[in-house]
Amino acid sequence: MGCPAVSGDDLRDAHQRLADLTSWNADWAGLRVVVTGIGLSGFSAADTLIELGARVVVCDSTDSEENRSKADTLRIVGAVDVLLGEDAAGTLPLVDGKTPELVVTSPGWRPTQPLLSAADAAGVPIWGDVELAWRVRTREGRPTAEWVTITGTNGKTTTVTLAESMLRAAGLRAIAAGNVGTPILDAIRDPQGYDVIAVELSSFQLHWSYSLEPLASVCLNLAEDHVDWHGGFDEYRAAKAKVYENTRVACVYNAEDPATERMVEEADVQEGCRAIGFTTNTPAVSMLGVVDELLVDRAFIEQRKDSAAELASVTDLGEVVPRHLVANALAAAALARAAGAPPAAVREGIRNYRPSGHRIELVAARDGVLWINDSKATNPHAAHAALSSFHSVVWIAGGLSKGVDYNELVRNNSSRFKAAVLIGRDSSDLASALRRHAPDVPVIELGAGHTGKDELPSQHSGSDGVQAMRAAVTEALRIAADGDTVLMAPAAASMDQFPSYAHRGAAFIEAVRGIVEGQGFTAKEL
């Protein structure tokens, strides 16, 4: 049953109570909360709220064995109810027979989703898990961690984990959390506590955040992405810009992306907060940058007008270092320096860093051809960063486009393409852009079922996606010659053919090893 209308007095009382909930030790007992989603962040939010004494109902549209198991756990620890299935996401449920006072939503739920629309219409506040985490970060008897917050269209995970490594090298107890894998509420509830939390924030999480006051913040870059979720690019930009609001020490921006500098100029920050730029070129005052293949700091030193502090060498990042990796390292260094890390800790943090997989990952070098896995390039901006690192590219691309435009990506990289091999259920938008801006580049479309040999089904999932990737690698092997790079940088999400970008990347690696290097395939299907 849906919620009845709420009186103005009740709404005012509920909003006043929420305004007072600014620490773990505040009076959360009996607060009526609906949590949407039972994934990592939703489960963590529900578990936290139950521990705080709130009355919690959890809703998720998927009634799976995994979710039923999670539901059983939440009921055992004290959830009022857990509702699963499509009907559970259609209306705003009652909590103990009354209208909820708060909804805490998982990041993936769109604002237009019926339950959230009903909450908004009823005047019920909606928070994300990050907003909840900020509200409960202060707890008697435990240290309160500083937050450095990271967003951007691309490079978030690399930057947040680099920052974590630098902060740890500085002797601080630090963790990367948020959109990176460890739910932010799990980090907040750690019994020992942290000195600093490097928080990766998606545009979804920022949309539902209101009260954050980070020590330092950065938007790495801005390009078209997730316009389907936000309803338009302007809304997406506005969500990203929220990362800078109320920052206390340093707003870090990309000097090579004017949109991020404008965000800082427009942000309402706290008194004394500085704007700190980063660039892969020679830095101006109050920037970090590169001089003679060295990462240097002209922002966090006293003599910054006429000198710079050496932080690390570009070669500390690896043997082959794409430009965007240098940019990410500089952004991470700015955050770490804002938190007090000395230059030596930045260098040590970079040297200790182990990059995550599926990001410009060398899979094989055979007969003069490089085979590169960049499955994490799930949008055109990320794919451009990968493409700009190589020349003469056989490009494996395509997937779930998320409503983005491919024309600029293809136009800016048309001279690099030797051929394009398109995967994905529907690669028509990408194929059209290639015909328009790179008409002389051969295009092989596999998504429609043509492999050049055997036909594939027109729709793929799981093993069918693996077969599509093997067909793509086979075509690329036929085309590539000495001096070429076969780059799998899809510029699209993976969910039309694969469970995740990681699964897609693993399928590419397996195909290269089996077909290119002749090692055969593992007995167990990916």
Summary of the structure (lengths in Angstrom):
residues: 526
radius of gyration: 24.2
end to end distance: 42.7
largest distance: 74.7
contacts: 1906
relative contact order: 0.08
helix: 38%
strand: 19%
